[in-house]
Every structure is written in structure tokens, then in C-alpha cells.
Amino acid sequence: MKKSGGLECLAWTWGIAALAGVFVAAALWVLGGWSFMQGAFMGILALLVLGAVLTISMCREPARPANARDAYGTGNAASASGTSARATAAPVAAAAPAAAAAPVPAPPADPAPEPIAAAPDPALTADPAPEPTPAPEPTPEPAAEDTGPGTRPEALDGPRGGQADDLKRIKGVGPKMEVLCNELGFYHFDQIASWTDEEVAWVDQNLKGFKGRVSRDNWVEQARLLAAGGETEFSKKVDDGDVY
């Protein structure tokens, strides 16, 4: 887009930024499994950053060149002055007598000035800058709060046989949700399929940022079918690569 100024340029740049923000939010909701507030926040953040970048890069007026006529005018005046001086000096030189003038004694030479002592280098005399104090390492935040109603389901220290099930085949479990489930010790369909109502209530309460997702998307029913070797419409889309 050609750079321009004024309200038209601002309308174009911020319009493009708004479309990009809506696209980012929609992509996070649909593909990333993010909540509405999280996706909206990231969309607004993308709108502000892209709008500022486009405004600076596309709506800034270029610097005006200096007045060439003024720059050259001074040179022309100096040239004209030099020409006039030479024209005036020519008749004076022609009118000088042919006889050589008496030699004029040379003026006495001025004594050589005393050397000025150099100022000390500030870089050598300044005090050294103090070394920065290392920042303390942040304390890792727990994956979930072990609070709320219900009973915590039985968890595993790691996947059986070193191979976890693809929990993303359950509708409502995106990539981030799968990581969160693994951090809580849930790696397999049969674990989720065996949850009781009390255990579902606990997981719903302790899924940080995704509370209520287990019961809302019927994880237990889907996990029972997948644990038995069956498929769901959603798991077929995941297997075909149409979701992630």
C-alpha cells in the first residue's frame, strides 16, 4: 500500500489491524481450545500491536528536502563576490609603477605558544559501574489447585509403557488441555472413562482456565467409547487431520 497521511491512512491501517485481531481470536477459540476471554484478550493485543506498527510504517510523512535554491543562492553570491574582487584588482595591478618598490622588512615572528595540557580522559578516571544484581528465579506455579468439591481421581506418574493416548481425540481436549491433563497424571482413555461423578466434579474444579469442560463436553462417555476401540465423529476428524 502507498504511504499516505491523514484520516484515510489511519482508517485503513486500523481496519486491517481489527480484522487481524478478530482472526487471531477466532483461531484461538476454534483451533486452540482457548476460552472466550483468553481469545478476546489475544485478539485485542494483536489489534493494538499491528495497528501501531502499520501506523508508524505507513502513515508517517517523509522528511522534506532542504530548499535547494537557498543552498545554491549562497554559493552564487560568493562566486559573484569573488568575480567582482578579481575585476577590481585587475585595474589596480595594471596601474602600479614598473619600478620595483623598496623591500619592506618582515615583521618579527611571534613566539611559539606554550602547549596546552590535555584534559584527562573521563573514561579512565570515572568510577567503575557496579555489577548488576541477578534477578531471583521465579517460583513455578502449580498446574492446578487441589481444592473444591469432589474427589481427586487416581493419577499416574507417567504414561503406561511410555506411550500416552492421544487425548485430543476427545472433543473439548485441545493441545493445551492435553498438556494440563498430563500434568495432573491423566494419560489414557480408560482413566477418564472410569471417573465417577465425584471425580468429574473435582477435575472440573481444578482444570485451571478450563473449569467445567469435563461435564460440558461429556469426556467420560467419549473416553469409554475410545477406550473400547471405537470412534466418534470428532475422533475421525482428528485422525484425518481436519482439526489440529
Secondary structure as the mmCIF struct_conf table of DSSP 4:
data_model
#
loop_
_struct_conf.conf_type_id
_struct_conf.id
_struct_conf.beg_label_comp_id
_struct_conf.beg_label_asym_id
_struct_conf.beg_label_seq_id
_struct_conf.end_label_comp_id
_struct_conf.end_label_asym_id
_struct_conf.end_label_seq_id
BEND BEND1 GLY A 6 GLY A 6
HELX_RH_AL_P HELX_RH_AL_P1 LEU A 7 VAL A 30
TURN_TY1_P TURN_TY1_P1 LEU A 31 LEU A 31
BEND BEND2 GLY A 32 GLY A 32
HELX_RH_AL_P HELX_RH_AL_P2 PHE A 36 MET A 58
BEND BEND3 CYS A 59 CYS A 59
HELX_LH_PP_P HELX_LH_PP_P1 ARG A 60 ALA A 66
HELX_RH_AL_P HELX_RH_AL_P3 ALA A 68 ALA A 95
BEND BEND4 ALA A 96 ALA A 96
BEND BEND5 ALA A 98 ALA A 99
HELX_LH_PP_P HELX_LH_PP_P2 ALA A 100 ASP A 121
HELX_RH_AL_P HELX_RH_AL_P4 PRO A 122 THR A 125
BEND BEND6 ALA A 126 ALA A 126
HELX_LH_PP_P HELX_LH_PP_P3 ASP A 127 PRO A 142
BEND BEND7 ALA A 143 ALA A 144
BEND BEND8 GLY A 148 GLY A 150
HELX_LH_PP_P HELX_LH_PP_P4 ARG A 152 GLU A 154
BEND BEND9 ASP A 157 GLY A 158
HELX_RH_3T_P HELX_RH_3T_P1 ARG A 160 GLY A 162
HELX_RH_3T_P HELX_RH_3T_P2 LEU A 167 ARG A 169
BEND BEND10 ILE A 170 ILE A 170
TURN_TY1_P TURN_TY1_P2 LYS A 171 GLY A 172
HELX_RH_AL_P HELX_RH_AL_P5 PRO A 175 GLU A 183
TURN_TY1_P TURN_TY1_P3 LEU A 184 GLY A 185
BEND BEND11 HIS A 188 HIS A 188
HELX_RH_AL_P HELX_RH_AL_P6 PHE A 189 ALA A 193
TURN_TY1_P TURN_TY1_P4 SER A 194 SER A 194
HELX_RH_AL_P HELX_RH_AL_P7 ASP A 197 ASN A 206
BEND BEND12 LEU A 207 LEU A 207
TURN_TY1_P TURN_TY1_P5 LYS A 208 GLY A 209
TURN_TY1_P TURN_TY1_P6 LYS A 211 GLY A 212
HELX_RH_AL_P HELX_RH_AL_P8 ARG A 213 ARG A 216
TURN_TY1_P TURN_TY1_P7 ASP A 217 ASN A 218
HELX_RH_AL_P HELX_RH_AL_P9 TRP A 219 ALA A 227
TURN_TY1_P TURN_TY1_P8 ALA A 228 GLY A 229
HELX_RH_AL_P HELX_RH_AL_P10 GLU A 233 ASP A 239
TURN_TY1_P TURN_TY1_P9 ASP A 240 GLY A 241
BEND BEND13 ASP A 242 ASP A 242
#
